[in-house]
Amino acid sequence: MKKLLLFGNNCVHTYNYYQLIKDYFDEILLVVDSADGVCAELPIRVLNYSINPIHIIKSYIATQQIIKDFNPTVIHGQQINKAIFYVTLNKRKHKIPLVVTAWGSDVLLIPQQNRLYKKIVQYVLCKADYLTSDSRFTAYKMQQLVDKKLNITIANFGVDVCNPMEKKQNVIYSNRLHKSMYHIDAVIRSFSKFVVTHPDWKLIIGAVGEETERLKHLVNTLNLASKVKFVGWLDKERNFYYYSIAKFWVSIPSSDATSISLLEAMSMNCIPIVSNLSANREWITDGENGYIVKDVNEDFLSKALKIPVEQATRMNRQIIMEQATKAINKQKFTSIYDTIIASKTKLRILLINHYAGSPEMGMEFRPYYMAREWQKAGHQVVVVGGTYSHLRVKQPKQAGWQELDGVRYYWLKTNRYRGNGMKRAFSMFLFVCRLLFSYRKICKDFVPDVVIASSTYPLDNYPAWCIARRYGAKYVYEIHDLWPLSPMQIGGMSAFHPFIKVMQWAEKFAYRYCDKCISILPKTDTHAIEHGLQPQKFFCVQNGIALSDWNDSQPIDNEYTKFFKKLKSNYRFIIGYVGGHALSNSLDILLDAAKQVARENIAVVLVGEGAEKARLMKRCTDENITNLYFLNAVAKKQVPELLSHMDALYIGWTKNPLYKYGISPNKIFDYAMAGKPIVHAVDAGNDLVQEAQCGISVPSDDVGKIAESIITVATMSADERAQLGKNGREYVLKHHTYDVLAKQFIDILEK
């Protein structure tokens, strides 16, 4: 349901705009400063626009309540006034898209007369999502008031195009307000000169105002009572009657935007006589389709009489038909609304991950790929990371904003460290503290709808919660590893260690206060619920692969190609491992299995780097394992071709109680995408190889079973191995590409 909350003054222009766009929305509520003379059928609320200290808090709260009760799709402010100031102050809480239309004096005059009002106008201009102006000149002045690049659409309220029903008479028509800025006294004085040589002409003065009596007195003083007629405030029908009979329409204010009266006069074949203002020059070419008054004291009416009537009326009708009809301008406004309504389904996501990386920088890859896919779907994303991560091969050059392949990052300055000592712990606390003090800067032009704490360790949940609270966003805890269980069970830290206690408090805080908990590991729900998470908040979105890495893969170096060519000439089967060389990768057991499969003429190839590589290579030499080979790591985009040279692939895990909560290694998805059978040595809460039916799974510590599985795969027919590879590839394409995973994530956020 499309709902518009329309703020404006109690005047004809506000109601004209209501009539213009009322059929676009299912429901509109008008908020005005007074109900005097308002049609009873209009849905209105009256609000005190005063900024008197006595009323300001009351008006602010009243505005907040109106927005809350009506719950609009869009808020539109007609004129930058005090009501829109209250709406803008509330914007951080309601986060409803705000459109503001500048009328002219609100930008051109009052900011120069009142410093407080200037500040209000500047604040509104900066906070509005969309701005409209009826002239390029007013838009230029709006932009001059602020440093921020504004999103301004040039649109007016438009006019009806109809042929004048009455025959033109020798009438000059004025219908602007009776205020000093409109110089109606100058019009009367010019007419007093004009009528001397053109006695058959009359001046009709519509509208009323603070100067009405003074103007009437001036007419009497100049003995023009028989030539000048005051017709007062006119309804639409009478106003158009005078347009219809008048040959000239005159309006010479000292400041103005595009007057709707000017457009009405042009559409009714009146020749405009206007003041020398930028907004008027956008419509009037002096001497061709109207007359521009350079000096209000000149005899401008006599000079205007020289304009060719047919040429002027033809030009004016063409201008109106091309630029100023109601249909044309309604479309401009509804286009803004269309954009807003379309974007209402899009999210602004702040993803916090201390260790965020990219294909160029290295791990972690998930924040990059998720952000990229979300942006492809039309969402806006900012990734917040630290300037140093032990997982990256390349670090950001400096703190602050950086764009990587279209993904926006904000880097917080963090210290360098090695290993898991005090410096790494300090880096965690530094990242969290800097984020708490920097998020206002990050969110200055990016107010998030969703804040995701995703840094592996749970401390980033504190700033994530603060940011979400401040901006009314959803707060999501994304589980990568279970902390503090991981440092306790892998690192051997005591449950009573102060570091573990701090992490435990942060983890429980996250489970208690998050709106959603999205885990990469599929079996962590029991742990999370035991520690305070409500069951309905738990979801799982596992890891995956980026299709672009496979579609845009790069060739491996020639030395690798030669190596595999030679290896295939010496062995009937090659099983490979590509990844880190750490204790957790269970590579010692693969070396043991390599010795057992050597008699079957099977080669084992390990590609990658890591803390255990040197020891493993020494062990290979010491134990004379001749069918096992080590290669250096390759770039991520070279992995697809590298895997293509192998016949099967291995992934192993040590026995660890943590794995009962599930595993989701990127390595499995890369292996499966390569279309190769997988030998999986695992004891975990889930088994992706079995789910995909793309290989053989065995217990993680059973060397004999691992060796037997390698031999089994090696002795399969080519068709059998191809079917396993096909199963794995199809499973990944269906469930584990980042476009699929990113959509799953968004679907969860929108539930």
N, C-alpha and C positions, 0 to 999 in steps of 0.2 A: 504494500500500500504506500503510495507516494503522498507525503504530507509536507506542506510548506508552512513555516512560521514566518510571517511577513511583518517586519517592524517598520513603522513610518510615522510621519506627522499626520494629524487630522487635516488633510487637504486633498484637493481634487486629483493631484498627481498620484498620490498613493492609491486612491480608488481606481484611477484609470489603469494603473499597472495591475491591480487585482483583476480587473475585467479582461486585461490582455492575456493573462496566463492562467486564469481560473480553471479552464478545461483541461489543462495539462496534469493537474494534481487531483488526487482523490479527495483531499481535504486541505483547506487553507484556514489558518487562524490569523487574523489581523491584530497587531498590538499597536495601539496609537496613544497619543498623549491626552486626547480628549474625545468624548463621544458626542459633542455638540453637533447637531445637524447630520449625524451619520445615519444612513439608511438602516432601519431596524432589521432588515433581512441579512445584513452583513455579519459574519461571525467575528466579533471583536472582543478584545480585552483592553482595558485602559490601564496604563502604567505611568506613574509620575517620573518624568525624565530628569528631574532636578538633580544637580550635583551638590546641592546644599548639604553640608556635613550632617545635618539632622536627618535628611532623607536618603543619603547615599547608601547606607547599609540596608535600609528597608527596601530600597529599589533594587539593590543587588540581589537580595534574597528573593524578592518577588519575581525578578527575571529568571532566577534559577528555578523557581517553582513552576513557572509557566513552561519553561523548556522541559522540565521533568514530566509534568502532567501531560503535555501534548506529544512529546517524544517525536519530533519532526524528522523527516529525511533530510531536509535542507532548511537552513535559516537564511533569510534574505533581508538585508537592511536597506531601506530606501532613504538615502541621505546619511552622511556620517554625522550622527547626532549622539546625544548622551545615552539613548537607549541602546544603540549599537555598542557603545563603550561598555555598558553593563554586560551585554551578550559576550563581548570579546573577553572580558574579565572571567566569565564563566567557562570559556572555551576549553580550558585545560581539563575541566571536569566532564563536560558533556561531549566534547570531541566531535560534534556534529558539523559538517562542512558549512562554512559561512561565506555567503556572497554579499558584497557591499556595493551599492550603486552611489557614486558621487553625483550630486546635483549641480554643483557649480560654486555657489557661495560658500559651501562647507569646506571647499578646498581653495578657492580663489581669494576669498575675502577674510573670513573669520580667523583663520590661522595667523594672519598678519595683524589682526586687531587684539588678539587675546592669546597670551603665551600658554596658559593652561589648556585652552582649546587646541592649540597647535600640538601640544604633547598628546592630547587625546586622539587627534586625527592621525598623527604619526604612529601611535600604538595600534590603532585599528587597521591602518594600511598594512602594517607589518604582519598582523595576525590573521587577516582575512585570507581565505583560500582562493577566492576569485574576486576580482574587482571589475566593475563596469563604469564607463564614462560616456557621456553623450557627445564628446568632442575629443579630437586628438590633442587639442591645446590643454584641456582639463587633465587628460591623461599624462601629458608632459609635466604639468604642475604637480600632479600626484607623485610622479616619480622623483621630482626634485625635492620633495619633502623628506624622503627616506633614502638610505644607502642600499637597501635590499632591492633586488630586481623584482618588479611587480608583475603580476599576471593580470593584464587589463584588456578587457574586450570593449571595443567601441560600439555602443548600441544606445538607441534612444527608444522612447515608448511607441514611436510610430504614429502615423495619422491615417485616417480613412481617406481614400481617394474617390472623390465624387465630383460631378460637374455642377457648378453653381446654378441654382434654380432661378435666381433672380437676375435681372438685367443690371449690368454695372452702372453705377451712378457716380457723380462727381463727389465722392466721399473718401475721406482719409480716416482710417480706423486705428485707434490705440486701445489696447486691452491689458496693459501691464499694471501692476500694483501702484497705488498712489504713494510712493516713497521717493525720497529725494534722489536716491541712486538711479531712478529711472528717468529723471529729467523731463517729466511731462510738462513742467512749466516752460522748458525750452521749446517743446513741440508747439505749445500754445503761442509763444512769442513768434516763432517762425511762421505759424499759420496766420498771425495778424499781419505780417508783411505779405504773405502769399495771397491772401484774400483781397488785397487792394487791387491786384491785377487779375484776379480770378474770383470775382464776386459770387459766382454760381456754385462754389464748392462749400462743403460742410465738413466739420471735424466731429467725429463721434468718439467719445471717451468712455470706455467701459471700465469695470472694476471699481474698487474703493480702496481706502487706506488712510493713513494718518495725515496725509496732505490734501485730502479731498476738499475740505472747506477752503483752504488757502488757494487751491487751483480754481475753484468756483469764483472766489473773490478776484483773482487775476483776470478771469474771463470777463467779469463785469467791468473791471477797471479799464480793460482794453476795448470795451464796447463790442464784445463778440457774442453776446448772449443769443443773438438770432442765428449765429453761424456755428456755435459749438453746443453740442448736446451731451450731457452726462447721463448715461443709461444705467449706471450702478452695476451691481454684481449680476452676471448673466448665467442662465443655465446653458447647456450645450446647444440647444436648438436656437436660442436667440443669438448666442455668440456666432454660430455659423451663418445666421442670417446676415449679420453685419459684414462678415468676411465675404459673403456672396455679393453684396451690393458695392463693397468698397473697391476702388481702383488701387489705392495704396494702403499699406499697413506700416505703421511706424513704431519703432522701439529703439531707444537710444540710451540704455543703461550704461553706467560707468564700468560695470563688471558683469559678465554673464557667461554661462556655458551655452550649449545649443538650446535655445528656447523652443519648447514644443509649439508655442504660439507662432513662431517663425515658420515652422514646417506646415502648420495648419494654413497659414496665410498663403504660402507658396502653392499648396495643393488647391486652394480656392481661387487661384489666378489673381491674387493681390500682388502688386509689385512691392517688395520689402524695402523699407528705408531703415537702416540699422546703424548702430555705432561701430566705430572702427576697432573691433575686438577680434582676436585670433579665431575664436570659435565661430563668429559670423563669417569670417573670410573663408572658412571651410565650405560654406554653402553659397556665398554671394560673390560674384565677380563684379566689381564696381563698374557701373555704367552699362552692364550687359543684362543681368537678370535682377538687378536691384541697385540701390544707391547706398554707399557707405559714407556716413557723416564723419568728417574729420574734425569739425568744430561745431559744437552745439549752438553757437551764436550766429552761424551763417544762415543764409536763406536756403536751407537744404531742400525744402519742399518744392521751391521753384526749379531748382536744379534737377530734382528727381523727375520732374515732368518731362524732361527731354529724353528719357529712356524709351527706346522702341518697345511698344507694348506687346506686339505679337511675338517678337523674339524673346522677350523676358518671360512671358507666360509659358511659351513652348519649352524654354530651358528649365524653368522651375518644375513643370510637370514631369519632365524627363528625369530630373534629379530626384524628385520624390519617388517616382516609380522604381528607380534603380536602387535607392538608398534608404528611403524613409517610410515605406509602408508598414503598417502594423504586422503584416505577414512576415516581411523580411526581418524585422527586429524581434518579433516573437521567436523566430527560429534561432536567432543569436542567443537569446536568453535560455530557451529550452535546450540548446546545444550544451550550454554550461550545466544545466540540470542533468542532461543525459550523461555527461562525463562524470558528474558527482555520483549519480545512481549506479553507474557501471563500476566506479572505483569503490563504492561502498562494500562490494564483495571482495575488494583487494585489501591486503593487510600491510602494515608497516612493521617489520620484524627487526628487533634488536637482538642479535645473536652474540652472546658473551662466551668466548672460548680463549682462554689464556694462550693455548698452544695452536691456535688456528694457523693453517698454512695455505699452500696452493700448489699446483703442479710445478711451478717454477721454484718455489721456496722449499717444498717438501712437506712432510706430514705436520699437522693433521689435515687430511684432504676433505673430510666430511663437511665442515663448515663452508668451504669454498663451493663444493658441488651442490649442496643444498641451497645455498644462497643464489647460485647461478640459475638453478631450475626454478626457484621461487620468482626470481626476476623475470624469467621467460614467461611465466604465467601472469605477469602484471603486478606482482607484489613488489614492495620496496624493502630493501634489506641493508642493514649496516652490521658488519662483523667487528666486534671489539676484541683485540688480542694484545698480547704483550710483545715488546720489541725483541725479547729473547725467548727462544724455546729450544730445549735440547733435542727435539724431534726434527727441527728444520735443518736443511743443509745450507740455507741462505736466510739471513735475517733482514728485516726492514732497515733502511738506512737511517731513519729517524722516527721519532714519535710524531703522531698527528695523522692526518688524512692521507690515504693512498688508495688508488683504484687499480685493481688487478683484473684484467680481462672483463671489465665492466662491473666487477664486484667491489663495493666500497668497504674499505677497512679503516678503522681508527685504532692506531697503535698507542698503547700506554707504555711509558718508559719503565722497563724492568731491568734488574741486574742480571749479569751473566753468572752461570754456575756450572759445576761439574758434579755428576753423580747425584745422590739423594741426601746430601748433607744439609747443614744449616743454611747455606746460601740458596738452595732450592726452596726451602721453607720460607726464607725471607722474601724470595721472589713472589711466592704465592700471596703473602700478606701485603706486599707492596702493590701488586696488581689490583687487589681488592680495594685497598685504601685509595689508590689513584682513581679508580673507577667511581668510588663514592664521592670524590671531590670534583670529578670531571664530567659526570653524566649530563649536567645542565648544558655544558658546552656542546657535547655530542648531540643532545636532543634539541638544541636551539632551533634548528630548521627540520627536525626529524622527530616528531612526536609519535612514539611507538604505540601500536595496538597490542603487540605481543613482545614480551621480554623472555628470552630463553637463557637459563644458566646451564652452560655446557662445557665447563672447564675440566672435566674428570674429577678433580677434587671439589668438594661441595661448598667451599667458602664463598664462591661467587654468587651463591643464592642470596646472601644478605644484600648486596647492592642491587641484584635483580629484583628482589622484593620491593626495595625502596623506590626504584625507578618505576616499577609497575604501579605502585601505590600512588606516586606523584602524578602519573599521566593517565590513570584509569585503565591500564593495560592488563591483559592476561599475563600471569606469571607461570612459566613452564620450567620444570626441572628435567633436564635430559641426562639420563644415566649412561655414562660410558663404561666406567668400572665402579664396583661397589667400594666406596671409601667410607669409613676407614678399614673395612675388611681386607682390602688389597695390601696396604702396607703392613697389616698385622700378619696375614697368612703368607705373603710372599717375602716381605722384608723382616719378619720376625719381631716386629715391635710389640711391646706390652700394651695390653688394653688400658693400663693405668698411666701410660706415658702422656704427658701434657699435650703433645701434638695430636695424639689419637683422641683425647678427650675433646679438644677443640673441634676436630673433624666430626666427631660423633654428634656434638651439639648442632653443628651446621647441617648435618644429614637429617637429623630429626626435625630441625626447623624447616627444611625444604619439604619433607613429607607432610608436615602439618599445614603449611601455608600455601603450597603451590596449588594452582588451579588445575593443572594437568601434570602428570609425570609420564614422560615418554622415554622408554628404555631401549637401548640398542640390544641389550641382552634379554632374550625372551622369557626367562624363568625367574626374573627378579621380583615378581609381584609378591610372592610370599614374604620375602625379606622386607620389602617396602611396607607392606601392610602391618607386619609385626612391629615396625618402627614408627607407626602412626599415620600411614597413608590410607585414605578412604579408598576402598576397592574400585569404585567407579571412576576414579581419577587415573587409573593405570592403563597405559597403552604401550605397544611395542612397535618400533620402526627400526628395522635392522640396518646393517651396512649394505653396501652394494657397489656397483661399478658405474663409471661414466662412459656412455656409449661413444662419446667423442674421442676418448682415448683409444678406442678400438677402430673407429672409423678414420681417425687421423694419425694412426700409429706411424712410427718412424723405423727405418731399417737399423739393424744392429751393425756394429763395426765389422769390417771385413775379416778381422782376426777371429771373431766369434764364428762367422760363417765357415771359415776354413777349419776351425776346431771341430765343429759338429760334423762337417763332411768327413773328416778323418776318423772321428769317433764312430760314425755309422759304418765305416768300412771295416772297423775292428770289432764291433759289437753288434749283436742282433737286436738289442733293445736298450733304450735309454730312459731311465726314470730320473726326474729332476726335482730340485727344491729351489725356489726363488724367494728370498726374503732375508730377514735379520738373522744373525748368528748369535743367539742368546740362549741361556739355559732353558728358558721357557719354551723354546722351539723344538726341544727334544731331538736334537741332532746327533747326540751320542748314540742313541739307540738306532738311528739310521746308519751310522757307521758300522755298528754291530751287524745290522741286517745286510749291509753291503758285502761284508766278508762271506756271508752265507749264500748270496746270490751270484758270487763271482764265478762259481762253477757252471752257471747257466749262461755265461757269456753276456751278462747284463752290466751295463755301466750306470754309475750313480754320479750325478752332477749337482754341485751346490753352488748357487749364484747369490752373491750378496756380501754384506759386511756385518761386523758386530764384534762385541767384546770377546766372544768365544772363538772367533775364527782362527786366530794364531794357535790356540791350544788344540783345536780340532785338526788343523793341518799338521801339527807336530805329532799328534796321535796317529794320524794316517801314515806318516813316514815311519814312526817307531814300530807300528804294527804291520807295516808292509801291505797296506790295503791298496792294491794296484788298480782296481777298477773304479776308484773314487777320484773325482776331479773337482777342483775349486776354481771358480771364475769370479772376477770382480763384478760389482753391481753395475747395472745399466740404468739409463734414464727411464722414467716411468712410461713414457710413450714408446720405448723400445721393447717393453715387456711382452706385448702381444706377439711380435715376431720371434723373440727369444723362446717363448713357450712353444711355438710352432715346430721347433727343432727337436722337441722331446716327445717320447711316446706315451709317457704317463707321468703323473706328478704326485709328490708326497707332501703331506702336512701332518705334523705330530704335536702332541701336547704332553706335558708332564702331568703326573697325577696331582691334582690340587682340588681341595674342597670347594674353592671358589667357582670351579667350572660347573658345579651343579646348578648354578643360576643361569647357565647358558653361555654360548659363544656366538660370535658373529664376525669372523675374521675376513677382512677384504681379500686375503690370499685365496680363500676358497672360491670366491666369485671370479677372480681373475683366472684361476685354474679352469673353472667350469666354462667361462667364456672362450677359452682356448680350444674347447671341444676335446679335451683329453680326459681319460679315466683318472680317477683320484684314489690313492691309497691313503686312508685317513686313520691315524692312530689316536684314539680319543676316548675319554671317559668324561662325559658332560651331560648337562640337562637336556641338550638337543643335539642332533646330528644332521647337519645340512646335507652331507653326502648321501645319507640314507633317504632323507626327504626328497632329494632330487633324483635318486636312483642313478647316480653318475659315477659309482665306484664301489670300493670295498672298504668297510670300516672294521677296525680291530681294536682290542684293548691297547691303551697307550704304552704299557710297559712290557708287552709281549713281543720280544725280538723274533721268535720263531713264527708267530702269526704275521708279523709285518713282512718278513722274508717270504713266507708262503704266499701272501697276497700279491707281492710284487711278481713272483713267478707265475701265479695264476693269471694276472693281467697280461704278462708277457706271452703266455701260451694261448691266449684267446685268439680267435680269428680276427682279421682286420675289421670285418663287419660288426663283430661283437664289441670291439673297442670303440668303433665309430658310433654305435648305438648309445653306449654309455656317455660318450662325449656329447652326442646330440641331446640326450636327456638333460645333462648339466647346463648346456647352453640355453635350451628352451626354458628351463626352470629360472635361470637368472634373468633372461629377457622378460619373463612374465612377472617376476616378483622382486627383483633386486637391481633394477637400473635406477639411477638417481631421479629420473623423471617420475617413475612410479612411486619411489619412496617419498619424494617431495610432495606429491599429491596426497599420499597417505597422511603425511604430517599435517598438511593444511586441512584435510578433512577432519582430523582430530581437533585441531584448533577451532574449527567452526561448529563443532558439535555443541 
